[in-house]
Amino acid sequence: MIVHSVLSHHPPHVADAMTEFLQDLGNDVRFCLAYGGAREEFDKIRFKDKLFLPDPGLRGNIADQNFSCWFQAVMDWIDQTNIDPEVVHFTECDHIPLRWDYWHEIDRAMVSSGKDFLGKWCMDRSNTNERFYLNYRENVELLRHLRSLNPKIERPVIWGALANGMTFRAAALRALCGVDLRVDCFTEILIPSTLLQLGFQLGDFDAFSTVFAWVRYRPEFLLSDIHDLLARDAWCCHPFKSTVQLPELYELAIQNRNLRR
């Protein structure tokens, strides 16, 4: 089983449209909506498997955002619902699956990789000029945290991965959630570096699959791009920011599913 959790701050009617679309496209996947918007908006969402995330670490300057409360909330939800997934997949609301077999490809990549965690651009950032590594390479709090996990290391190796699309084997997610992650550090550095010190094997999605070939940081995708992506059998895209055009995008993807399934 795959659990797919989506982080959203969209208005309730958009969040419900998104979960309906995902359930239609991936009808053998268990979905969980994590909500970082206002509590009164969260209460209006009809989708049953929803989690409210009040943690301020989700907000503010992107380079300081810590999504660990999201991972912990999903792990708690998994335990409470008594399900036993092999893989847990995390995406932001501007990440759009475009094929019904998207989740099968995620699962296939995890199995064939032999890794415990896969992420976009997941790699050792040490001795690079990658900007988030440069921000945190001398961060006392992060280095203290990593050394606490492995006291034998003198200089922790720092890895990074795009926050969107992080995918875990369930055992790796459980171990991660057993660690105090209240560290003032960006998710893209904190999560891979912590998993590495816990002894888990990390890999870059792009080394094992084309599933994230159209996942990038910027520029954002437009609706005019989606027709081309569907014609090219793209698995997904990120980021798609036009909330008002989501219903049309969802309809295009569902029509494409019906033609190809």
C-alpha positions in Angstrom: 0.0 0.0 0.0 1.1 3.6 -0.7 0.0 6.5 1.5 0.1 9.8 -0.3 -0.1 13.0 1.9 -0.7 16.4 0.3 0.1 19.6 2.1 -2.4 22.3 1.3 -3.4 25.8 2.3 -6.1 26.2 -0.4 -9.7 27.3 0.3 -11.9 24.3 1.4 -13.7 23.9 -2.0 -10.3 23.7 -3.8 -8.9 21.2 -1.2 -12.0 19.0 -1.7 -11.7 19.2 -5.5 -8.1 18.2 -5.2 -8.8 15.2 -3.0 -11.7 14.1 -5.3 -9.4 14.3 -8.3 -6.6 12.3 -6.6 -9.0 9.6 -5.4 -10.4 9.3 -8.9 -7.0 9.1 -10.5 -5.3 6.9 -7.9 -8.1 4.7 -6.7 -5.8 2.2 -5.0 -3.9 4.8 -3.0 -4.7 6.0 0.6 -4.7 9.8 0.7 -4.2 12.0 3.6 -4.7 15.8 3.5 -2.4 17.9 5.7 -3.7 21.5 6.1 -1.6 24.5 6.9 -4.2 27.2 6.5 -6.6 28.7 9.0 -8.5 26.5 11.4 -11.9 27.8 10.4 -11.1 26.9 6.8 -9.9 23.4 7.8 -13.2 22.7 9.6 -15.1 23.3 6.3 -13.2 20.7 4.3 -15.4 17.7 3.7 -12.6 15.2 3.0 -12.5 12.8 6.0 -8.7 12.0 6.2 -7.5 15.5 7.0 -5.0 16.8 9.5 -4.6 20.3 10.9 -1.1 21.6 11.1 -0.8 24.7 13.3 3.0 24.6 13.5 4.5 28.0 12.6 7.5 26.1 11.0 5.3 25.7 7.9 5.2 29.4 7.3 7.5 32.4 6.8 10.7 32.5 4.7 11.0 29.4 2.6 14.6 28.9 3.5 13.6 28.4 7.2 10.5 26.2 6.8 10.5 23.0 8.7 7.9 20.4 7.6 8.7 17.8 10.3 5.4 18.4 12.0 3.7 17.2 8.7 5.7 14.0 8.7 5.0 13.4 12.4 1.3 14.0 12.0 1.0 11.6 9.0 2.9 8.9 11.0 0.5 9.4 13.9 -2.4 9.2 11.5 -1.1 5.9 10.0 -0.9 4.4 13.5 -4.3 5.6 14.5 -6.0 4.3 11.4 -4.2 0.9 11.8 -2.9 0.8 8.2 0.5 -0.7 7.1 1.9 1.1 4.1 5.1 0.1 2.5 5.7 3.6 1.0 4.7 7.0 2.2 4.8 9.8 -0.4 4.6 13.6 0.4 3.8 16.3 -2.0 2.8 19.9 -1.9 -0.6 21.1 -3.3 1.1 22.5 -6.5 2.4 19.0 -7.4 -0.1 17.5 -9.9 -0.1 13.8 -10.8 -1.1 13.4 -14.5 -1.3 9.6 -14.9 -3.3 6.9 -13.2 -0.1 4.8 -12.9 1.9 7.6 -11.2 1.8 5.8 -7.9 2.8 2.5 -9.4 5.9 4.2 -10.8 6.7 5.7 -7.4 6.4 2.2 -5.9 8.5 0.6 -8.7 11.2 3.2 -8.3 11.4 2.6 -4.5 11.6 -1.1 -5.0 14.2 -1.1 -7.8 16.4 1.5 -6.0 16.7 -0.5 -2.9 16.8 2.9 -1.0 14.9 3.9 2.1 14.3 7.4 0.9 14.1 9.0 -2.6 13.9 12.7 -3.4 14.3 15.0 -6.3 18.0 16.2 -6.4 18.7 14.1 -3.4 22.5 14.1 -3.0 25.5 15.0 -0.8 25.7 18.8 -0.8 29.0 19.0 1.0 31.7 21.0 -0.9 29.1 22.5 -3.3 27.8 26.0 -3.7 24.1 24.9 -3.4 22.4 27.8 -1.6 20.7 25.9 1.2 23.9 24.0 2.0 25.7 27.3 2.2 23.0 28.6 4.5 23.4 25.7 6.9 26.9 24.3 6.6 28.1 26.2 9.7 24.7 26.2 11.5 25.5 25.3 15.1 22.1 23.9 15.9 22.0 21.6 12.9 25.5 20.3 13.5 24.7 19.6 17.1 21.6 17.8 16.1 23.4 15.6 13.6 26.3 14.8 16.0 23.7 13.8 18.6 22.6 11.0 16.3 26.1 9.8 15.6 28.6 11.0 18.2 31.5 9.3 16.5 31.4 11.7 13.5 33.6 14.8 13.7 32.1 16.6 10.7 28.6 15.5 9.6 27.9 15.1 5.9 25.1 17.3 4.8 22.6 16.1 2.2 19.7 17.8 0.6 16.6 17.1 -1.5 13.7 19.1 -2.8 11.0 19.2 -0.1 8.2 18.4 -2.6 8.0 14.7 -3.4 10.0 13.3 -0.5 9.2 9.5 -0.4 10.0 7.1 2.5 9.8 3.5 3.2 7.6 3.2 6.3 10.5 2.1 8.5 12.5 5.2 7.6 9.6 7.5 8.3 9.0 5.9 11.6 12.6 6.2 12.7 12.7 9.8 11.5 9.6 10.6 13.6 11.3 9.1 16.6 13.9 11.9 16.6 13.4 15.4 18.0 13.2 17.4 14.8 12.5 20.8 16.4 15.6 22.2 14.8 15.8 25.6 13.2 16.7 24.2 9.8 15.0 24.0 6.3 13.3 20.7 5.5 15.4 20.2 2.4 18.6 19.9 4.5 17.2 18.6 7.8 15.3 15.5 6.6 17.9 13.9 4.3 20.8 14.7 6.6 19.0 13.3 9.6 18.1 10.1 7.8 21.7 9.6 6.7 22.9 9.8 10.3 20.2 7.3 11.3 21.8 4.8 8.9 19.2 4.9 6.1 20.1 4.7 2.4 19.1 7.8 0.3 18.8 8.2 -3.4 17.9 10.6 -6.2 14.6 9.8 -7.9 16.1 10.8 -11.3 18.6 8.0 -11.0 15.9 5.4 -10.9 12.9 6.9 -12.8 11.6 9.7 -15.0 8.7 10.2 -12.7 10.0 13.6 -11.6 11.3 14.7 -14.9 8.8 17.6 -14.9 9.4 18.5 -11.2 11.3 21.7 -10.8 11.6 24.7 -8.4 10.8 27.4 -11.0 9.3 28.5 -13.4 5.8 27.5 -12.7 3.8 25.4 -15.2 0.9 27.0 -17.0 -2.3 25.4 -18.2 -1.0 25.7 -21.7 1.9 23.5 -20.7 -0.4 20.7 -19.5 -1.7 19.7 -22.9 1.9 19.1 -24.0 2.8 17.2 -20.9 -0.2 14.9 -21.3 0.7 14.3 -24.9 4.2 13.3 -23.8 2.9 11.0 -21.0 4.4 13.0 -18.3 3.9 11.4 -14.9 3.4 14.7 -13.0 4.4 18.4 -12.9 5.4 20.9 -10.2 4.8 23.7 -9.6 1.3 24.6 -10.9 0.2 27.7 -9.0 -3.0 28.8 -10.8 -5.6 27.8 -8.3 -8.5 29.1 -10.4 -7.5 26.8 -13.3 -7.2 23.6 -11.2 -10.7 22.3 -12.1 -9.8 22.5 -15.8 -6.4 20.8 -15.2 -8.1 18.0 -13.2 -10.6 17.4 -16.0 -7.8 17.2 -18.6 -5.9 14.7 -16.5 -9.0 12.5 -15.8 -9.8 12.5 -19.5 -6.3 11.4 -20.3 -6.6 8.6 -17.7 -9.7 7.3 -19.3 -8.0 7.2 -22.7 -4.9 5.4 -21.5 -5.9 3.1 -18.6 
